[in-house]
């Protein structure tokens, strides 16, 4: 009986130790996951900033191309009506493409620039 009683105490002690150990592992795992989550969020923020910088550069490059094309069109030997119409189309394309680029960032692009 004494042996069985000691065996029961041992089983209970081991069971409690396992529970404590599982709790410690759970806490450690939770802390590790929180650390990973924060690093992941930081990385996403950095990527978003790089992404924004790339998109802003794309908009400025687009504007440079539009200005160059307008200068080219103004030098054409076309009727003024065709020149004006083509320049208006260049502005429309620039606005549409710039809007698409910025929409991906969640920024509404103003057509009143």
N, C-alpha and C positions, 0 to 999 in steps of 0.2 A: 504494500500500500504506500509506504514511504517512497519507494522507487517511482511508482506511478504518479504520486503527488509531485515529486521533483520533476518528473518528465512533463507534467502539465504546466508547471511553472516555467520550465525551459521553453516549451512551445509558446507560451504567452509572451515571454521575454523576446524570443526570436521574432514572433509576429509583430510586436511593438517596434522592434528594431527595424524590421522591413518597412513598416508604415512610416517611421521617421525618415528612413533612407529614401523612400519613394517621395516623401514630401520635400526633402532636400533636393533631390533630383528634379522634381517638378518646379521648385523655385528657381533653381539654377537654369533650367531650360527656359523658363519664362523670362528671366533676366537676359539670357542670350538672345532670345527671339526679339525682345524689346531693343536690344543693341543693334541687331540686324535690321529691324524696322527703321530705326533712326538713321542708320547708315544708308539704307535704301532710299529713304526720303531725301537725305542730303544729296545723294547721287542724282535723283530725279530732278531736284532743284537745280543742280549744276547743269544737267543736260538741258533743262528748260531754258536756262540763261544762254547757253551756247546756241540752242535752237532759235531763241529770240534774236540773238546777235546775227545769226546766219540769215534769218528772214529780213531783218532790218537792212542788212547789206544787200540782199536781193532786191529790196524796194529801191535803194539808192542806185544800184546798178541798172535797174529798170528805168529809173528816171534819167540816168545818164544816156541810156540807149534812146529813149524818147526824144531827148533834147538833140542828140546827134542826128536822128532821123528827121526831126523838124528842120534843122539847119540844112540838111540835104534837100528836102522837099522845097524849101524856100528858094534854093538855087536852081530849081528846074525851070525849063522854058515851057511852062504849061500855062493854060488860062488860069487867071487868079481864082476862079470858082473851084477848079480842080485842086489847086494848092490849098485853099481854105478847107475844102472838104477832107482832103487827106490829112491835114493837120488835126482837124476835129476827130477823125478816126484814130489817129495816134493817141490823142488824149483819152479817148474812150477805152482803147485797149490797155493803156497804162493804168487807168483807174480800175478796170475790171481785174487785171492780173494782180495789182497791188492789193485790192480787196480780198482776192482769193488767198494770197500769201498771208495776210494779216488775220483772216478769218480762222485759219488753222491755229493761231495763237489765242483765239477768243477775243480778239480786239476788233471792234467795229472800225472799219476804215472810212474816214470821212471823205466825201466827194467834194468838199468845199475847200480843199487845200489850195 
